Amino acid sequence: MIIAIDGPAASGKGTLARRLANHYGLKHLDTGSLYRAAALTILNAGGDPADEGLAIEAAEQLEFNRFDDDDLRTPGVGDAASIVAAMPRVREIMLRRQRAFAGGPPGAVLDGRDIGTIVCPDADVKLFVTASVDVRARRRYDEALERGQAVQFEEVLDDLKRRDERDTTRAVAPLRPAADAHLLDTSELDIETAFQAAVKLIDGETQTGCDR
Ligand code: CDP
């Protein structure tokens, strides 16, 4: 089974994806980490994330073991990730890696921006997770404080708005729900309630498929 989860920054898709993977015994890939890791490699070397040559090189040399790094989850890296992610050649490289991960047993949950539309258009279930921008900024701000990162709420809010704009308007693989995605608005849902709602949608969908 492949479950595709897309949505804007801090919509709750990452936490949801991890919990669903655990619940259904599937692998999980946070595809945003790929773009963040490429961006961080460039920033750490003092490079400009808008330099396409550097971005392609970073994408090609990306190692999967870097993805748990706390350094990936800063507003600066998120912003640089969305610059790198708008480059078609970078997306091609990432696409190969994501499909290789999704293929094979026991199946996987992938979360990102273009999973239901481009990476896994034949996924068994697609969810598009949203929440209001203020709720999303508040969540990201609280996470940063918990990690001990010094951030301002306004800075987090501006970062989310800038990334949403870049992610939805780019020419390749823009953020948008697949035609057959279920929308899940988590503005007023805590993690547990969102998880239960997703399980209900997934179980309903996979049972009506008869032969799945
Ligand atoms: O965790 P958050 O939702 O803030 O962001 P993320 O999922 O880690 O993604 C960081 C950036 O990578 C996004 O703003 C997108 O520009 C890009 N991205 C993408 O283009 N396609 C994906 N499948 C996943 C992330």
Boltz pocket constraint, residues with backbone or C-beta under 6 A from the ligand:
constraints:
  - pocket:
      binder: B
      contacts: [[A, 7], [A, 8], [A, 9], [A, 10], [A, 11], [A, 14], [A, 31], [A, 32], [A, 33], [A, 35], [A, 36], [A, 78], [A, 81], [A, 82], [A, 83], [A, 85], [A, 86], [A, 111], [A, 112], [A, 113], [A, 114], [A, 115], [A, 163], [A, 167], [A, 173]]
      max_distance: 6.0
